[in-house]
Amino acid sequence: MSKLPNSIHEVPVINTQVYDSARTPSLNTPDTMAEEGGYHPSTGGNEPKQESQFTSKPRMTDFNTQEIRDTMSPTGPMTPNPFSRKNTSIDIDDYFTGPRDILKHSKWPLFMQMHGSILPKMIVPLIWMSMWSAAITCIDKYRTNMGVDSVLLTVLGFVVGLGLSFRSSTAYERYAEGRRYWAQLILASQSLGRVFWIHGGDPQGLDPRQSLLRKVGCMNLLLAFAVSIKHKLRFEPYTAYEDLEHLVAHLQTFAQEATAAEPEKLVLKKKNFFKETGEYLGVSFAASNPRKTIKKASRPLGNLPLEILNHISCIVDKMVEDGQLKVPMQQTLAYNNVALLNDIMTGTERVLTTPLPIAYTIAISQITWVYVMLLPFQLIDKLDWITIPATVAAAYIILGILFIGREIENPFGEDVNDLPLEAYCEQIASELDIIAAFEKSDPYRFMESPRNLPLYPASMAPYHVWMSRSEERVREAINSKHSTVFEFRKKVILDKVESQSGGKKPSSEGATTLSGDNNV
């Protein structure tokens, strides 16, 4: 990932023109269109350009947009994306680290895909099982009989099946619950963003620029809350992270003070080859303690999401006190969503810190390994040398289910199959920007546009044409819209059936206009 500038003043400011309405096709809407009816595409483009919030003036951006790709809006002005992972598709690390990029599409069949598969972490167990089954087979062939009655396959298989089913169901339940909490976080961010930007009024006597910047700052706190939760769930307690620092640098928090006092704690030691390889292969002896950074802290780290939530609560209180939220329902909406943010914070922590009891985890793991280790003894009498590949295949199936449950049990980590928290934070950032791009104005102004077709598809007549008609004519058209549209759709379906059966082709009239369009 390319490093972002430390300050927006380090990058020259450039102009970026947005697309105007001249790029979009327009309808030819003369005043006489109402009486003739029907759809007539524009050929001359004589209609005056309608000025809107998106076309009235050029926009400015404080970042160099020449080499930045924004997946959320590929045709609009590009903005840097601090939430995306490094593009390591040609690196072997990409097959072991995650979360998986949900925007990527693979054309390989599922059974041939490696990225996201549990196979890399099963290489060592499968090698061990192949050596174990080979040893048992050789001893049976050249020394003494090692076969036992295969009734153990039935007895132990039932117990192992119950254990793995319980392990998988509880792990996926935690995974799904984590996803639900992040969906609620996106919902609460959107709702509070609308409260701050649309419902919140401007205090009298306040500079409009100051009011706008205050609202933008409030919405940035919502994004900071989401990003701070992501880092907290991954045991990253400081603030000097690329996607977080610029959002909370102006806040006085325990994490900010600890970051300034202990910058050396943020320097990550490079892992040696054996430790890194061991982590990729799922070797438990090579796994690092995820809470190591927190345990080594010598200063209080606080709770950054909670402290940001305190700031959001104070802002809501101030808006109510200043009369910016005049409607009681708006105040209720704001406070309910603040409470929802608190519920999300505690709920995700509960999912993270309440795994399956260790007694269950150990017992299920031991039972599963005992079962696969006993497989060669039960297969040797019937399969001979085929016992070796048969044991490896059975171990892959049984241990694979066990390992999948272990990986998705914590859905907030950085394994390939964990939840893509970076993508969720990017979505929140993008949607808050969309809300902030909306300019408050008279909502009925948009309805008076000549592009507004109130009774489409029953009629192609625009808004101003219907305004020239009598009230009785408008009511009659509204009442007959349902039956008119029904007949039109029925005709289209019949023409389509006849066309597919080799009959006549659909008529152009039925495909572009309704039979009742000339009568309304």
N, C-alpha and C positions, 0 to 999 in steps of 0.2 A: 504494500500500500504506500502510495506516495505521501510523504510527510506534508502536513498542512503548514502554512506559515504561522509563526507565533503571533503575528498581528496582521490585521487586515490591511495595515498601511504598508506592508512589505510587498504587496502585489499591486500593480497599477490597476486603476479603476477603468473599466471599459463599458461601453454602451452595448446593450443587447436589445434589439427591436423584437417585439413579439409579433405574432401573426395577427393581421387585422382581418376584418370581415370581408375584404376583397378576395381572400383566398377561398372562401366558402361559396358554394353555389347559391344563387338567390332565386326566388320565385318571382315570376312576372305577375304582379298583383294590381292591375288597373282597376279603376272604380267599377268598370262594367263587368268585371269577372263574376260578380255574384249572380247576375241574371243568366249568364251562359253556363256557369258551373264547369267542372272538370279541371284537370291538371294540365297546365301548360308551362313547360320549363322555360326559363328565361334565355333569350338569345342575344339580347342587346345589352343587358346590364345597365339599364338607364335608371334604375332605382337609386335614390340618394343613399349614400352610406350612412348607416346608423352608428352613432357614436356610443360606445359603452365603456364600462370600467376597464375592459381588456384592450380597447383600441384607442383610448383618448390620448395617451402619451407614452413615450418610450420608457423603459425601465432601466434601472441601474443595478449592477451587481458588484460586489467588492472582491470577487475572486476571478482568477484567470480561468476562463471556460473553454479554452482551446483543446485541452487534453484530458478533460474530465467527462466521464460517461455517467449519466444519471438514468438508471434503469426504470425509475418511476415515471419519467416524462421524456422519452428519447427524442421527441421532436421539438421540445421547448428549450428555453434557456437552461444551460447545464449548471449544476451546482455541485460542490464537492460532497462526497458521501463518506462521512467518518465512520459509518457503521458497517461497511462491507468488509469481508475478509479478503486477505491477499489472494490474488489470482494465481493459484499454484497448480493449475490443472496438469502441467507437465512435470510436476514434482512428485516424488514418491510419497512425500509427507501428506499430500492431499488425500490419499487413500486411508490415512489413519487419524487425521485430525478433522474436527468439525466445528460447529454443526454443518450439515450438508446444505449447500446452496439450493434453495427451493426454486430458484429461477432457471437453473440449468436443466436441460433435457437430454437424456441419453437414449440413443436408438438401439442400444444393445438389448437383447432379451434379458429378462430379469434373472434367469438362472446363470447368466454369464457376467453380470455386473459385479464388480469388486467394491466400488465405493459405496459404503453403507452396509456391506456384508459383514457378518460376524466371523468370516473365515480367517482374516489375518490374526485375530486373537485366539484362534483355535489351532494354529500351526503347531505350537509346542505340545498341547495335549494330544493332537492326532499323531505326531511323531512318537510320543511316548506310548500311545496305545498300539501303534504298529510294531514297535520294538517289543512290547509286552506280549502281544499275541503271537509274534514270530518266535519268541523264546518258549512260550507254552507249547506251540506247535512242534518245534524242534525237539523239545524234551519228550513229548508224547510219541514222536516218530522214532527217535533213536535211543530213548532211555526207558521210560515207564509210562504206562497209560495214565493220562491226566484228565480223562473225560468223566463227567458226572451226569446225573439224570437232568434232563432239560426241564423238569417240572419247576425248577427255580425261575426259569424265564417267565412263567405265568404268575407265580406268587410274587416275586420281587417286581415284575413289570407293572402289576396293578398298583403297588405302593409307590413306585417311582412316578407313574403317571399321575397319581393324585398329588404328589408333592410338586411336580413340575407345573401342573395345572394351577395349583394354588399360588406358586411363585410367579407365574406369568400373569395371572389375573390381577394380583395385587400390584405388580410393577406397572402394568398398563393402566390401572386405575389411577396411580400417582401421575403417570405421564399425561393422561387425559385431564386430570384435575389441574395440573400445571398449565395446560393449554387453556382451560376455561378461565383461569385467573388472568392470564395475559389478554384474553379476549375482553374480559371485563375492564382491564386497564386501558385498552384501546377505546372502549365505549366511554369510560369515565373521562378520558382525556378529550375526546370529541365533545362531550357534553359541557365540560367546564370551559373548553376553548370557545364554544359558542356563547356561554355565559359571559366570559370576559370580553369577547370581541363584539358580539351582536347585541346581547341583552344589556350589557353594562353601558350606561349613559356617560356622557362627558360632564365632569363637574363644571359649574358655572365659574367663569373668570379664569379658567386654566388654559394655558397655551395649548392649542390643538396638537402641536408637535409633542409636547410633554405627555398629553393624554395618549397619543398613539404609541409612544415609546413605553409608557407604563403598561399598556395592554400587551404589547409584544413581550415585555419582560415577564408578565404573568404567564403567558403561554410558554415561554422558555422554561419556566419553573415546572410546568407539566412534563415537558420533555426531560428535564433534569431528574425528575422523580422516577420516570421509567428507566432511564439509563443507570441511575444509582441503584435501583432494585436489581438490575441485571448484574452489576458488579458485586453487590452484596451477596447475591445468590451464588456467585462464583468465588466467594471468599477473597475479594479484592477490596480492602477497606479504605484505600486512600482516594485521592481526587486527581492525581496527575496522570490521567488516562486520556488518550487522544479524543475520545468522544464525550468526555465528561468535564474536563478542566475548564473549557470556555463557558460552560453552563453554570458552574458553581464558584468560579474564582472570586466573585464579588460578595459571596455569602460568608458569614462568620460561623463556621462549624468546627466541631472537634476534628473531623477528618482533614479539613483544610489546614488546621494548626499542626496536626501530626505530620502531614505531608511536607509542610515548610520546615519543620524541626528535624525530620528524619528522611532527607532525600535519598540517603544511601540504601534505605530499606526497599526502594523501588527498583534498584538495579538487580536484575535477574541473572543468576549465574548460568553460564552455558553448560548444558548437560553433556557428559561424555558420550561417546558412541554406544557403549554397552548399556548405559542407563536409558538412553533415548530409544534404542532398539527394544530393550526389555519392556518399556512402557507401550510401545507400538504393538508388541506381541502379547500384551496382557499378562506379563510375568508379575506376580504380586510383590516379589522382593524388590523389583525396580520401581514400583509405584511411589510417587512422592505424596507426602501428607498435604492435602489441599488447604488445610488450616494453618500451614506453617507460617505464613506471613502474619496472620493474626496473633499467633502464639509468641512471635518474636517482637511484637510491638512493645515499646517501653513508655508510650504515652497513650492516654485514653483516645480511642478511635470513634466513640460515639455511635450513633445510628444515623447515617446520612439521609436515607429516605425519610425517616421520621422528622429530622430537622427541616428538610425541604417542605414536608407536609405542614409543619408549623408555620412556615412563611406563607404557604398557600392559604391556610386558615386565617391568618392575620389579614391577608388581602381581601378575602371574602367579607370578613367583619368590617373592614374599612369601607368597602363598596356599599354595604348595607347602611352603615352609619352616615355616609355622604349622600345617600339617596340615589346612588347609581343603579340600584336594582329596585325599581319602584313597585313592581308587582310581587305580591307575597309568593306566588308560585315560582317566580324566578329565584327568590331567596331560598325557598325549599329545595329547588333543583340544585342550587349551588352547594348547600350544606349536605344534602343527600349524597352527592358525588364526592365530596370531601370525605365523608364517612366510608364511602365505597373504596376510595383509595387506601384508607387505613385498613379496611378488611382485606384488600388485595395484598397489602404488605405483610400482614400477619398470616394470611392464608398461604402465601408462597413460602414463608419461613416454616410454617408447619409441615408442608410437603417436603421441604428440604431436610428438616431435622427430625422427622419421624419415619425412619425407614422400617422395613419389616424387622420385627424383633430378632436379635442376633441368634437366639436359640433356634428359631425356624430356619434362618439362613444357613447356619452350620449343619443342622440335621439334614436339610434337603440336599446340600452339597455333598455331604458324606454318603448319604443313601445313593445318590446318583453315581458317584464314583465307584462305590462298591458294586453296583449293578454292572457298569461297563467293564470293570476289572474282572468280573466273574464270567463275562460272555465267552471268552475263549474256551473255558473248561466245559461249557454247555454245548458248544458248537463243534468241537474237535471231532467227536465220533461220527458225525454226519457229513461234515464239510471238508475234512482233511485240510489240505493246504489252502483251500478257499476260506478257511477260518480267518486268515490274516486280513484280506480286504473286507470280508463281511464284518469283522469286529470294528475296523476303522470306519466303515459306512454307518454302522449302528451308533458308534461313539459320536460321529459328526451330527447325527440327528438328535440324539439325547442331550449331549453337552451343548449343542447349539441353542436349544430352547433354554437351557440353564443360563448360558452366557447372555442371551438377549434380555432376559429378565433382569440380570445384574446391570446391564448397560443402561436400560431405560428407567431403572428405579429412581435415579436422580435425573429428571428431565432438563435441568438447568445448566448442566456442565458443558464441556466442549468435545464430547464424543460425537462421532459422525451422526448418530441417530438421535441426538438430543434436540430439544426445541431450538429453532433458529432465532434466538433472542435479538440478534443484531437486525434481522429483517423486521421484527416487530417494532423495534425502536425506530428504524428507518420509516416504517409505515406511520407511526405516530408523528414523527417530525414532518413528513410530507403532508399529512392531513391537517396538521396545525397550520402549516404554511398555506394550504388551500383555504382554510377558514380566514386567515389573516389577509388573503388576497381579495376577499369579498368586500366590496365597498357598500356600506349601508346607504340605502336610498329608498325612495318610494317604491315598494314592491309592485304596485300596479303599473308602474312605468314599463316594465317588461311585457306585461300583458297587452299593452297598446302597440306593440311592435307589429309591422306588416308581416313579419315571419310567423306570427302566432296564428295557428289555424284551430280555433276553438272546437269545431265539430268534426275534425278529421277522425276517421276517413269518410264520414258520411258526406262531407262537403269540403272542398278546397278553398272556400271563401275565407279570407283573413279577418282579423278583428274589426278593422275599420269598415269593412263591407257590411258586416252584421250590424254595426252601429247605425248604418244608414237605413236599416229596415225597421219595421214596426215591432212592437213588443209581441204582438200575436204571432207574427211570422217567426220570431226567434223561439218562442215557446213551442210552436208547432214543430219546428226543426229538432228541438231538443227531445220532445216526446217521441218523435218518429225515428230517432237515431238508432235505437236498438234494433228495430225491425229492419231498417235499411241496411245496417251493417251485417245483420244475420243473412239476409238475402244475398248480399254481395259475397260473403265468405262461402255460402253454399254454392253459388255459381262458380267461384274459383275452384272449389274442390271437385265439382263435377267436370269442369273443363280439364283439370289435371288428370282425373281418372280416365277420361276419354283419350287424352293425349298419350298416356302410358299404355293404353290398350290398343293403340294404333288407329284411333279414330281421328276426328278433327282436332286441330290445334286450338289452344285457348285463344279466345278473341282478344285483341289488343285493347278493346274498349273495357272489357271486364277486368283486365289486369291493371288499368291505370285510373279508372274512375268508377264510381258507383252508379247503379241504375237510377237511384233516387237523387243523385246530385243535382240534376237539372230541375228538380221539383221543390227544392228547399231554399 
